[in-house]
Amino acid sequence: MMLSNAADLRREYGNMIIQAEGICEYVERLINLVDGIKGGMLYKRFVIGQSAAVIAHDYVYSRRQVYRYMDDGMLIIGKKMAHNVTLRSDIMTS
């Protein structure tokens, strides 16, 4: 019984790892939609996990500027995602 439960937990854990890797790849693809400094800042924040203070130090910007650039980058991602959804719905309805 315990061995069966352990095997089930291992399988479930493996499935969770695969799902997490897929989410990470998706986030990286979204960030790659953003060029330049904004994309670099998003990558450092959300892929590498650096703090805004470290990013600000690396780019010689204030934290406020870093947050502004990251907000702009997130807006770019959102607009591109919305555009892709619109294209997909157009394809599906035709």
PATI-980749 format. One record per residue (C-alpha): x, y, z; residue in three letters. Coordinates in steps of 0.5 Angstrom, whole numbers, always signed. Example, Ala and Ser with C-alpha at 12.3 -4.5 7.8 and 13.67 -1.06 7.14 Angstrom:
REM PATI-980749
      px      py      pz   code
     +25      -9     +16    ALA
     +27      -2     +14    SER
END
This chain:
REM PATI-980749
      px      py      pz   code
      +0      +0      +0    MET
      +5      +5      +2    MET
     +10      +3      -4    LEU
      +3      +4      -9    SER
      +2     +11      -5    ASN
      +9     +13      -6    ALA
      +9     +11     -14    ALA
      +3     +15     -15    ASP
      +6     +21     -11    LEU
     +12     +21     -15    ARG
      +8     +20     -22    ARG
      +4     +26     -20    GLU
     +10     +30     -18    TYR
     +13     +29     -25    GLY
      +7     +31     -28    ASN
      +7     +37     -24    MET
     +14     +39     -26    ILE
     +13     +38     -34    ILE
      +7     +42     -33    GLN
     +11     +48     -29    ALA
     +17     +47     -35    GLU
     +11     +48     -40    GLY
      +9     +55     -36    ILE
     +16     +57     -36    CYS
     +17     +56     -44    GLU
     +11     +60     -45    TYR
     +13     +66     -41    VAL
     +19     +66     -44    GLU
     +16     +66     -51    ARG
     +12     +72     -49    LEU
     +18     +76     -46    ILE
     +21     +75     -53    ASN
     +16     +79     -56    LEU
     +19     +85     -53    VAL
     +25     +88     -56    ASP
     +30     +92     -53    GLY
     +31     +94     -45    ILE
     +24     +93     -44    LYS
     +25     +85     -46    GLY
     +31     +85     -42    GLY
     +28     +87     -36    MET
     +22     +83     -36    LEU
     +27     +77     -38    TYR
     +31     +79     -32    LYS
     +25     +80     -27    ARG
     +21     +74     -29    PHE
     +26     +68     -32    VAL
     +32     +70     -28    ILE
     +28     +72     -22    GLY
     +32     +79     -20    GLN
     +29     +84     -16    SER
     +28     +91     -19    ALA
     +33     +94     -15    ALA
     +38     +89     -18    VAL
     +36     +91     -25    ILE
     +36     +98     -24    ALA
     +43     +97     -21    HIS
     +45     +93     -28    ASP
     +42     +98     -32    TYR
     +44    +105     -28    VAL
     +36    +107     -28    TYR
     +32    +108     -22    SER
     +27    +103     -19    ARG
     +21    +107     -21    ARG
     +24    +107     -29    GLN
     +25    +100     -28    VAL
     +18     +99     -26    TYR
     +15    +103     -32    ARG
     +19    +100     -37    TYR
     +17     +93     -35    MET
     +10     +96     -35    ASP
     +11     +98     -42    ASP
     +13     +91     -44    GLY
      +7     +88     -40    MET
      +3     +92     -44    LEU
      +6     +90     -51    ILE
      +5     +83     -49    ILE
      -2     +84     -48    GLY
      -3     +88     -54    LYS
      +0     +82     -58    LYS
      -4     +77     -54    MET
     -10     +80     -56    ALA
      -8     +81     -63    HIS
      -7     +74     -63    ASN
     -14     +72     -60    VAL
     -17     +76     -65    THR
     -14     +73     -71    LEU
     -15     +66     -68    ARG
     -23     +68     -67    SER
     -23     +71     -74    ASP
     -20     +64     -77    ILE
     -25     +60     -73    MET
     -31     +64     -75    THR
     -29     +64     -83    SER
END
